[in-house]
Amino acid sequence: MNAFLHQLGLGAPLFALVLTGYLLIRVAGWPQAMARHLTTFVFSVGLPAMLFRMMSDLAQLPPVDSRLLIAFFGGCLGIFVLGRLLAWKAFGLDGIGQSVFGVGCIFSNNIMLGLPLARASLGEGAIPSVALILVFNALILWTLISVSVEWHRHGRLSLKGLRDTLNGVLRNPIILSILGGAAFGLTSIPLPEIVDSPLKMLGQTGMPLALVALGMSLADYDLRDQWRVSAGIALLKLLVLPLGILGIARLIGLPPTETMVVVLLGSVGLGANVFLMARQFKAVEAGIAGAVILTTVGSAVTTPLLMTVAAHFLGPLRP
């Protein structure tokens, strides 16, 4: 119980920032345009500055066991298939609806929620592992839904769709900052103070503002429509996915730090990108919108619980 309360306490201030953003829209009456502008700043400036600066010191960062990709994305693939089956059998969704439902069960809000939580609960040493997941996350999961939808529509894959997905991912400021920072870090040249200092100040704004922007965005969604679909997604996303990831991590002997990272990233709330997917494919929009709220709120409790469960099976984290 003490371990759970400790994890809960670490995450509570971060979820308080999410609540602050929500109240600014719902109670204080701030316009939704503020959420859009703040999100643009966070994704284009704040978080990229922090990640570039951190990855530029790559030579000093702890090494990462790349098998964490097997644990994380292996778990995601299994739950995607399970989610599609549930969407078909329990909710009677067609192939496109099943695809969106399935991705809704696995696409975590790793940038706005997972990254701040990992830094707060696991420390700076966890950031390289998070960065590795971030580099592949959007590419793999957007490709997965694109392949699934294309196969349903045409019975074949579209190379143009895959190419557009890859181009979009490689233009993402978050991905570019990680890759650019890592490339600079391999040179072992320290950042000049005139560059390092502004990046540090900008980076310090990224995480808290990301959480406020997330809360603002949640105020735009509705829980009432398709609530059964939302609840089904939340169950698989918050409990089944992280436990599956933990099982694979234990099976392949993943080190403690990487195991805690992948369990945490698998357990956090659903990313708003899935709602954009739902809109793009015109499927399960209300169910995904409700799931964004349910999983974000629910992860305030389930993430500390799952971190406690994971820690029970692991030794102490390496420094």
SULRACOR-V406119 format. One record per backbone hydrogen bond with DSSP energy under -1.0 kcal/mol. CO is the residue of the C=O (numbers start at 0). NH is the residue of the N-H. Records with the same first field share a line. If there is no record, write none. Layout:
CO: NH  NH
//
This chain:
0: 4
1: 5
2: 6
3: 7
4: 8
5: 9
6: 10
7: 11
10: 14
11: 15
12: 16
13: 17
14: 18
15: 19
16: 20
17: 21
18: 22
19: 23
20: 24
21: 25
22: 26  27
23: 29
30: 33
31: 35
32: 36
33: 37
34: 38
35: 39
36: 40
37: 41
38: 42
39: 43
40: 44  45
41: 46
44: 48
45: 49
46: 50
47: 51
48: 52
49: 53
50: 54
51: 55
53: 56
54: 57
56: 59
57: 60
64: 67
65: 68
66: 70
67: 71
68: 72
69: 73
70: 74
71: 75
72: 76
73: 77
74: 78
75: 79
76: 80
77: 81
78: 82
79: 83
80: 84
81: 85
82: 86
83: 87
84: 88
85: 89
86: 92
93: 97
94: 98
95: 99
96: 100
97: 101
98: 102
99: 103
102: 105  106
105: 107
106: 270
107: 109
108: 112  113
109: 114
112: 116
113: 117
114: 118
115: 119
116: 120
117: 121
122: 125
123: 126
125: 129
126: 130
127: 131
128: 132
129: 133
130: 134
131: 135
132: 136
135: 139
136: 140
137: 141
138: 142
139: 143
140: 144
141: 145
142: 146
143: 147
144: 148
145: 149
146: 150
147: 151
148: 152
149: 153
150: 154
157: 161
158: 162
159: 163
160: 164
161: 165
162: 166
163: 167
164: 168
165: 169
168: 171
171: 175
172: 176
173: 177
174: 178
175: 179
176: 180
177: 181
178: 182
179: 183
180: 184
181: 185
183: 186
184: 187
191: 194  195
192: 196
194: 198
195: 199
196: 200
197: 201
198: 202
199: 203
201: 204
204: 208
205: 209
206: 210
207: 211
208: 212
209: 213
210: 214
211: 215
212: 216
213: 217
216: 219
217: 220
225: 229
226: 230
227: 231
228: 232
229: 233
230: 234
231: 235
232: 236
233: 237
234: 238  239
235: 240
238: 242
239: 243
240: 244
241: 245
242: 246
243: 247
244: 248
245: 249
246: 250
247: 251
248: 253
254: 258
255: 259
256: 260
257: 261
258: 262
259: 263
260: 264
261: 265
262: 266
263: 267
268: 108
270: 273
271: 275
272: 276
273: 277
274: 278
275: 279
276: 280
277: 282
283: 287
284: 288
285: 289
286: 290
287: 291
288: 292
289: 293
290: 294
291: 295
292: 296
293: 297
294: 298
296: 299
297: 300  301
298: 302
300: 304
301: 305
302: 306
303: 307
304: 308
305: 309
306: 310
307: 311
//
